[in-house]
Amino acid sequence: METMKRILIIDDDRANVFALTAVLKSKNFKCLSANSALNGLEILEQEKDIGIVLMDMMMPYMDGYEAISRMKKCEGLKNIPVIAVTAQAMTGDRNKCINAGASEYISKPINVDELMRLLKKLM
């Protein structure tokens, strides 16, 4: 898998970014991170080797729902798979994320085995 694309983690919580990055790097994934949805969209425009996005859905200023909507309207970004990452685990939250354009959904705290299954499915 030497041509594996990078994973972009978009999350405003540094502890979440640190933990996800550590787990993914231990599994030989290459990662980038953004501390806001706007910064994440900027990175996506600049970096052409992003293969998947892990998007926190609850962030200030611009949430994950709006960020995914913007991605799906942009020709160069609309085909990048997005895994919605959220602490919201209420009935209907998964459907809300999928309806917003996410490819998959995972709730916090993240089950690493489930995350690996989703990444293998989408990459």
RAURSUL-V162302 format. One record per helix or strand of 3 or more residues. SS is the DSSP state (alpha for helix, beta for strand). FROM is the first residue (numbers start at 1). TO is the last residue. Records with the same first field share a line. If there is no record, write none. Layout:
SS=FROM-TO, FROM-TO
This chain:
beta=6-10, 31-34, 50-56, 81-86, 104-107
alpha=14-26, 37-46, 64-73, 93-99, 112-122
